[in-house]
Amino acid sequence: MTAPQVNFSQSDLGTDYASYYRNFAWDAPENFNFAFDVVDRWAADRTKLALLSVGEHGQNPRYQSFHELSCLSSQVANFLRDRGLKKGDKALIMLQSIPEWYAVILGMFKLGVIPMPATVLLTAKDVAYRLQRSGAKLVVTDREHVERVEEALSKTGMDMDLKLLAGSDHEPLTPQGWVPFRESMEYSPRFARPVDTSLNDPLLIYFTSGTSGQPKMVLHTHGYAVGHYVTGKYVHGLRTTDLHWTVSETGWGKAAWGKLFGPMMVGAAVFQREAPGRFDPAMVFKLMERYGITTFCAPPTVYRMMAQLDLSAVRHLQLRRCLSAGEPLNPQIIEKWRQAFGLPVYDHYGQTETVAIVGNCVGMELRCGSAGKPTPGHDVRIVNEAGHELPAYEEGIIALYLGQGRPPGLMREYWKDRDLTGASIRNNYFYTGDRAYRDIDGYFWFVGRDDDVIKSSGYRIGPFEVESALIEHPAVMECAVVGAEDPDGTRGLLVKAFVVLAKDYKPSKALTAELQEHVRNTTAPYKYPRIVEYVNELPKTVSGKILRRQLRVESRLEKAAAV
């Protein structure tokens, strides 16, 4: 088997974190293309599994080798080249978790076309913004979303160079103006000549989930794929024999971490499920058992929902490593998972703009509630706005130090937004905008986004600590904590909790008092929520993160209406 053309000296550094972190060095070739230098090299073994795709209920499993992905992606590259697409052109991809997504995105890498993965949850207005802002020349979607794309094109007045329709083998008549994916690829050559791409050439663009304002365009280079070697090897802890499942739609940045670059850089196989309906936690366990998933990564919301089930009924798992990312996972859920399966859940941290830069890495002692320590190749610090590093236990901004060289997994820029790029990358740091503190042993403890921190009666209160206290109570399935204006103005802000109740619990004044007392006894008394509002669900971004900003706005509107 031919290993990928990336020469990291850490391949034999063992599993001692202090040792491999100290000795790690980035050593990637100047000219690099993930599709050619990783996927095609694993394809030298024509039998090596790359991808296992199943339907929503686990039906119709489709196994694809690296060799098959190599051939299909070459067909895509050749087809797009013949249709006039070239290096540097932009393309919007809006697909469910189906095999065609891999062929399309890898084929674009081979040609140098810049894909912009998008979630299928986007509205026509969202699609129009992305197409117009980027100047895309190609859009790829399935039949279910054709009408939405056409509406977006009508809004913008744009005329796409190519509209590609992917999906079922049994599609009815192709809509006018659209080109059927499978028929078009059938006669394209299964080998593509390499396109010259360097580590610093544009690879893809992710639109951030837009927790504030319009989504930003995060431009990553081909080095981004290299950066995810650390995500796959040291954070996810993947091996070439693993079947890895990251619960993520293809339009989320997390898909790059756990469905594409991370696993394939180390030769692990990827499991994916097309899941257009509501999330079904029981089905996740069934598919884990049926297909023998060995490593699993999901956002905290998924673990919280799964933890509501009877975990003692799950008996045939082959899991060896479980991970969470997106937001901190509450220690109580980690402990419940450990008691049920004998496995902890390893948290890690990064952003759409980065790879995993902090994590509970291979060989590290887990500290529940901590995001872990800086990952190999990344110097991460807690600093103030001026870039001065803060001592242990002092809260500040999570920042990636760039003084010893820019790691390949960091975005090149916010495309078409020089001011925002300059505000984030300065003083030899990339400022994440997230707040945390570091303990005496170097573990990072997440506090929240800078604008999520609640200032009440002179105290600074991080929402995560209050949420973790609430989630310990059996009545709470999920919650979000924000600052709400104090009606009499004496405290500045009050701690307000939005609570989604677990099954068999109903809202009541008695339950509210019980939850408040529980928080008083679990954390500092001044942190308890003075206001508790029960809701059926929490607003989230398309990547599953809780929209606390929206909850703050709703609280202000409620106050205004009351006045």
N, C-alpha and C positions, 0 to 999 in steps of 0.2 A: 504494500500500500504506500502511495506517495503522500507524504505529509505536505501541508500547505507551505507556500513559499514565504514564510515569515520566520525569521531567525531569532527567536527569543532565547536568551541564555538562561532563562529561569526554568526551562523544561525539566531540569534535574535538581531543582532546589528543595525538593521535599515538601513537607507539610507544616514546618515550623514557621508561624507567621512572622516572628521577628527576623528570622533568617531570610526568608524569601522576600519580605518587604525591603530589607536593607540591600539585598544583592540584585534586585530586579533592575533591568535596564531595557528601555525601548530600543529595538534594533530591527526596524522594518525597512524594506527596500524603498528607494526613492520612487520608483515606478511600481505601482501596485493597483490591482483591480480585484476586488473580492470574488467576483464571479469566475474570473480566469484563474486566479492564484490560490483560491481556496476550494470553491465548489468543483471546478474542473480537475483539480489535483486529487481530491478525495474520489472523484469519478474514475480514477485509474483502476480502482477495485470496483468492477461493474456490479457487484452484489451488495455493496455496502448501503444499508438503509439510510435515507436522508429524511423522509417525510411519511407519516401515516395520517391520512385524513379520513374522517368519518362524518356521517350525517348528524343531524341534530340529536337523534336518539341512539347514536352509535352504529347505525346501519351503513351498509355499503362501504366497508373499509377499502381504502385505496393505498397501496404501498408503492412508494416511489424511491428508487435508488438515486444516489448522487449522479450516476451516469445518465439516468433518465432526465433529471433536472438539468444537467449540462446540455443534453441534446435539445430539450424543449426551449431552454433559454436562448440557445444559439439560433433556433428557428425564429424566435421572437425578434432577436437582434437583426437577423437578415431580412425579415419581413418589414420591420420598421425602416431599415435602411433603404429598401426598395421603394417605400412610400415617401421617401424624402426627408425622414427624420434624421437628425444629426447630433453630434456631441454638443451639449449645452442647451438643447431644447428642453422645455419643461412639460411634464405630463402629470395629470391628476388621475390617481388610481383609487376608485371607491368600490371595494369588493368585500364580500363576506370572507370568512376563513375557508377559502376553497383552494384547491391545488393551483389553479391558474394564477393566483396572486404571485406565487413563487416564480413561475415561468416568466411572467410579465416583468416583475421587478428585477430579476437577475438578467433578463434579456436587455433591459434598459441600461443596467450597469455595464454590460458588455459593449454597448454602442456609445456610452457616454451621455445618453439622455438622462435627465434629472427627474426621477419620480417624486411625486408629492403624495404620500399615502394619506387617505382621508377616511374617516369613519362613515359608515352607512347611516349614521344618525343625523348627518348634516341635513339642514333644510335647503330649499332651493336658494334662499338668500345667502346661506353660508357657502354653497357651491359657487354662486356667482361672485362672491367676494374673492374666493381663492383663485378662480379662473382669471378674473380681471386683474387682480393684484400681481399675479405671477406672469401673466401673458402666456399661459399654457397653449401648446399647439396640439395636444393629444389628450383625450379623456378615455378612461377604461372603466366600465361598470357592468352590472348585470341587468337583466330585463326589469327586475323589480324597481330599479332606480333610474331607468331611462327617462321617464317622464319628468323626474326631478331635475335631471341634468338639462333636458330640453327647456324647461322653465327657466333655469339659470341662464342658459345661453340666450334666451329671449330677453331676459332682463338686461343683459350686458350688450346685446347686439353683436356678440363675437361669432365668428365663423371658424369652427375647429378645422384644422388640417385633416384630422383623423379621429373618428369616434369608433371605438372598439367594444364589441359586445361579448362578454364572457359569461359562462354559466353552464347550464344543463346541456347534455347531448341531445335532448329531446325538445329543444326550443321550437316554437312555431315560427311562422314567417318573421324574418329579421325586420325590425322597424326601418323605415326609409332613412337613408343617410348613415346607417350604422353598418359596420363590417363585422361578420361573425368570426370570433376568435379561432375556434378549432378548425373550421374549414379553411381559413386563410393561412394557418400555420402548416397545414398538412403537407404541402409540397415545397416548403422552404428547406434549404440545406440544414443538416443537423450539426454543422460545424461552423463556427464564426471566427473570422480572423481577428486577432487582438487589436483593440484600440488603445492607443498610448494614453494612459492616465497616470498622473502622479499622485502622491499622498495628499497634495494640497489642491488638487482639482475638485470641483463640486461633485458630490455624490448624490445627495438627496436633500429635500426640504421638508421639514415638519412644521406645520402650523401648530403653535401652542394652543392649549385648550381654552385660553382666553378667560382666566379667572378675573381679569380686569381689562376693560377696553377691548379693542379688536385684536384678534389673534396675531401674534408676531410670526414672522417667517424665520425659522431657525435653519440656517444653511450649514450642513455638514460636508466635510470632504471625505475622500476615500480613506483617510486616516481614521475616520470614525469606526469603520469596521475593525481595523487593527486594535483600536482601543477596547473593543468588546471582547478581546481575548481574555482580559482580566475578569470581565463579567462572567464569562463562561467557565473559565478554569478555576478561579480563586473565590468568586462570590457564589455562583451557582454550584461550584464544585463538580462540574460535569466530567464524565469519562466517555471514551469512544463507544462504550457498550450501553450507554444510557438511552432510555426513551423519555424525553423531557416534555412536560406540558406546562406552558405558561398560559394562564387564562387571560387573554387579551385579544381584542379585536385587532385586525390588521392595520386600522387607521391610527392606532395609538402609538406613541413613541416606545412604549414598553414592548411592542411587537418586535422592534429592532433588537432589543436586549435579549428576549427569551424565545423568539420564534424564528430568528434569522441569524444575526451575526454571532451572538454568544454561543449557542450550541454548535453551529457549523464550523466556527473557528477551531473548535476542539474535536470535531468529528462525531458529536452526539446526534441521535435522530430526534426529530421534532414530531410531536403529536398535536393535531389540531382538530377541533370540532366545529362544524358549521352550526351556529346557534342563533338564528334570527329571532327567536322568541324570548320570553322572560327567563332570567337565570334560574336554573333548577339545581339546587345543591345536592339533592339525592342522586340525580343523574351523574353528577361529577364522580361520586363514589362508585357508582355502577361501572362507569367507563374506566376508572382507575383499576378496578378489579378485573374487568374483562380483558383489557389490553396490556396489563402489567406495567403501568407507569412507574418509573423508578425515581424520578425527580419532578418536583411540582412547585410552581410559583404562581401566586395569586395576590390580588390586592386585599387589604384588610376586610373590606366589605364582604368578600367571598368567604373568608375564614369565619367571620361572625355569623353568616347565614348557615354555613356548614356545622358550626358548633352548636346550633339550635337543634340538630337532629340527634337521634339515639346513636351515638358513636360506638356503643358496644355491639351493635348489629353489623358493623363493618369489620370483616374478619379475614379478608384475603388480599390485603394490600401487599405490594412489593416495593413500597416506597423506602428509600434510604436517606433522602434529603428533601426538606420542605423549606420554602422561602416565601417572604412577603415583601412587597414594595409598593410605593405610591404614596402612602402615609404611614406613620408608625402604627404597628399592631400592638394592641393593648396586651400587657403581660398576662392578664387573666385568661385570654384566649390561647396564648402560647402554652400556658400551664395545662389548660384543659386538653389541648391537642397532645401534649406530652403524656399526660395520664392515659389517654385513650390508645395511643399508637406507639408510645415509647420514643417519640421523635420530637425534638424541639422545632420551632419555626424560626428560621434565621432571617432577621430583618436586614435591609440594606437601603442605601440612599443614593439618589442622583436625580437629574432633571432631564427634560427633553434636550437641553443644551449640552449634556454630558453623557458619559457612560456611568457605571456604578463607581462613585468616587469614595464612598464610605460603606463598609459592610462588615457583617459577622462572617469573616472569611474562613476558609478551610484551616483547621488546626487551631482556631481561636476558642477561648472560653466564652461561652454565650452569657451575656448579661441581659436578661429579659427587659424589654423596654428601651434598650440602647440600639442605635443604628449600627454600632460597631466602631471600627477604626478605619483610617484611610486605607484604601486599596493599593496594591502595588502600582508604582508608577505615578502616584498622585500624592502631592503634599497639600493636605487639607488642614486649615487652621480656623480658629475662632478669632475674629478681628472686630475692631470698631470701624466706623465709616472712614477714618483716616488711614486704615490699613495697619494699625498697630495691633500686634497679637495680644490677646487677653489671657490672664492666668487661669488656672483650673477653677472650675465652678462659676466663673463669671460669664454671664450670658452675652452673646454677641452674634455676629453674622457668620454663617458658614461660607468660607471663601477658599478657592483653589489657588494656591501660590504658583505663579508662572515664572518666577525669577531664575529657576534652574532649567528652563525650557518649557515650551508649551506642549502638553501631552496630546497625542493624536486624537483622543476621543472628545476633546472640547470643540464646540462649534467654531466655525470660522467667523461668523458674524450673524447679527440679525439683518437679514438681507433687506436692502433698501431702507435701512433705518440706522444711519450713522450715529445719531445722538444717543439712541438707546444702547447701541453697541459700546459707545464710549462710556456711558454711565455704568455699564456692567463689567467692562474690562478696563481696569485702571489700577494704578499703584502696584503693578505687577501681580494683580489678583483678578480672578473672575469672582464677582460677588453674586452669590446665589439668591439673595433676598430672603433666605430662610434663617431663622434664629435657632441657636442651640447653645449648649455649654459642653465643655470637655471635663471629664473627671480626672483625678490624679493619675490614673493608669492609662489615659489616652482614649477612653471610650467617649463617643459623642452621644448626647442626649437631646433629642429634638424638642423644641419649644413651640414653634409654629412659624407661619409666614410673618414677616415684620408687621403687616397690617392686621394680623389676627390676634396679636398680644393685647390683652385687656388691661387697661390702667384704671384701677379702682381704689379710691381712698388712699392714694399714695403707693399702692402695691402694683407690681407688674405680674399678671397672672397668665400663664400659658394655657391655652385651651386643652392641650393634650392631657395634661395632668388631671384636670377635672373630668375629662371624658373617660380616662382610664379608671378613675374612682367610680364613676357612674356605671361603667360597663361591668364592674364586679357584681353589681346587684342583679339577681336573676330576672327581674322585671324588664331590664333594659337590653334590647337587641342591638340597637345602634343609637348614637347620639352625636350631637354637634354643639359646641359651646362658643358663644360669641359675647361681645359687649353690647349691652343695651343701655340707652340713656336713662339716667336716674331722674324720675319725675320731679323730685324736689331739688335736684341739682347739687346735693351735698357730697355725693360720692364720685361724681364724674360719670363713671360707667358702672353698671351692675352686671354680674355674671348671669347670663341667661342660657338655659339648656333646652335644646330641641330634642325630644326623646321619641324614638320609635320603640314601642313596647313589644316584648316577646309574646308569643302565643299564650293565651289564657289569662292575660293581664288587661285590666281596663283602667282608664284614667280616673283619678279621684283625688280629692284634697288630702285624704289620708296617705295615699301613695306618694303624692308630692312631698309631704312632710317626712315620710320615711326615706325618700331618696335624698332629701336635703340633709337629714341627720346622718345618713350613711356616708355622704361626702365629708361632712364635718369630722367624722370619726376615722376617715381613711386618709385624708390629707389635711393641710393646714385649714383651720376653721374658717378663715376669711375667704377661702376659695369656693365655698359652697354656692350653688346656684340659687340666687334669690328669686329668680323667675324660672318656672318650668312649663314648657309648652309641649303638648303631645301632638305628634304629627304621624301620618301614615307612611311617609317616606321623606328622605332628605334630598334636596337638590344637589346634583352632582355634575361635574364636567363630563365630557364624553370619555375621558380616561378613568372615570370612577372616583375622582377626588371630590370631597365635600365642598360645595360652594358656600363657604362661610360669608363671603362678601354679600351674596344674595340674601342670606338670612339676616345680616345686619341691616340691609336696605329694608327688608320686610318689617323688621322691628321698628325702624324709624317711621315707616308709613303708618304702622299701627298706632304709634304715639301721636303722630300728626292728626290721624282720624279721631282719636280720643279727645284731643284738644278742640 
